[in-house]
Amino acid sequence: MASKIGGATLEGDTVLRTLSKPKRRSVLKQVCDHAGPIAAEDLATAIAVTENGSCADERMRVLRSLRHVHLPKLADARLIEYDRTSEIATATERSTDALATFERARL
């Protein structure tokens, strides 16, 4: 199966590269833990609180990085669905499996 992370597939390499960034793992975990679609603004708030407490400046910095880097990269790796117009992220079938496999591989 091409989505296996442990295999030597191009797709697996893309997933590993995508999840090699701690911020993307944090984003993917938040998306997976949320029950249903989640707005980029809500993700930014949750991540800003987790990383540095709740600060408006930090939330905006996180939101910019989500919009322009992390959400598109996760979507390109097919780890989430992301609608750039509505700025809504949704977990895919592979989201939880990929995150769990990546974490096991790191141990």
C-alpha positions in Angstrom: 0.0 0.0 0.0 1.5 3.3 -1.1 0.4 5.1 2.1 2.5 2.9 4.3 5.1 5.2 6.0 7.7 2.5 6.7 7.9 1.6 3.0 10.3 3.1 0.5 7.6 4.8 -1.5 7.7 8.3 -2.8 4.4 8.9 -1.0 5.8 7.6 2.3 8.8 9.8 1.9 6.5 12.8 1.4 4.6 11.9 4.6 7.8 11.5 6.6 9.2 14.8 5.3 5.9 16.6 6.0 5.7 15.2 9.6 9.4 15.9 10.3 8.4 19.4 11.4 7.1 19.5 15.0 4.6 22.3 14.1 3.0 20.1 11.5 2.7 17.2 13.9 1.0 19.5 16.3 -1.4 20.8 13.7 -2.2 17.3 12.5 -2.8 16.1 16.1 -5.2 19.0 16.7 -7.1 18.3 13.5 -7.3 14.6 14.4 -8.4 15.3 18.0 -11.1 17.7 16.8 -14.5 16.2 16.2 -15.1 17.2 12.6 -13.8 20.1 10.5 -11.9 22.9 12.2 -11.3 26.5 11.2 -7.7 27.7 10.7 -8.4 30.4 13.3 -9.5 27.8 15.9 -6.4 25.8 15.2 -4.2 28.9 15.6 -5.8 29.6 18.9 -5.3 26.1 20.2 -1.7 25.9 19.0 -0.8 29.4 20.4 -2.2 28.4 23.8 -0.4 25.1 23.7 3.0 26.7 22.8 3.0 30.1 24.5 -0.2 30.8 26.3 -3.0 32.8 24.8 -1.6 36.0 23.1 -3.2 37.8 20.2 0.2 38.5 18.5 1.2 34.8 18.8 -2.2 33.7 17.5 -1.8 35.8 14.4 1.8 34.6 13.8 0.6 31.0 14.1 -2.4 31.7 11.8 -0.2 33.1 9.1 2.1 30.1 9.3 -0.9 27.7 9.1 -2.4 29.5 6.1 0.7 29.8 4.1 2.9 26.8 5.1 1.6 24.1 7.4 -2.0 23.5 6.2 -1.1 23.5 2.5 1.8 21.1 3.1 -0.4 18.7 5.1 -3.0 18.9 2.4 -0.4 18.3 -0.4 0.7 15.1 1.5 -3.0 14.1 1.7 -2.9 14.0 5.5 -5.8 16.5 5.8 -8.3 18.1 3.5 -8.0 21.9 3.5 -10.2 24.3 1.8 -8.2 27.5 1.3 -11.3 29.6 0.6 -13.1 28.7 3.8 -9.9 27.9 5.7 -11.4 24.7 7.1 -9.2 21.6 7.8 -10.6 18.1 8.1 -8.8 14.9 9.0 -8.6 12.2 6.3 -8.6 8.4 6.7 -4.8 8.5 6.8 -4.4 11.3 9.3 -4.5 9.3 12.5 -2.6 6.3 11.0 0.1 8.5 9.6 0.6 10.3 12.9 0.7 7.1 14.9 3.1 5.4 12.5 5.4 8.4 12.5 5.5 8.5 16.3 6.2 4.7 16.5 9.0 5.1 13.9 10.6 7.8 16.1 10.8 5.5 19.2 
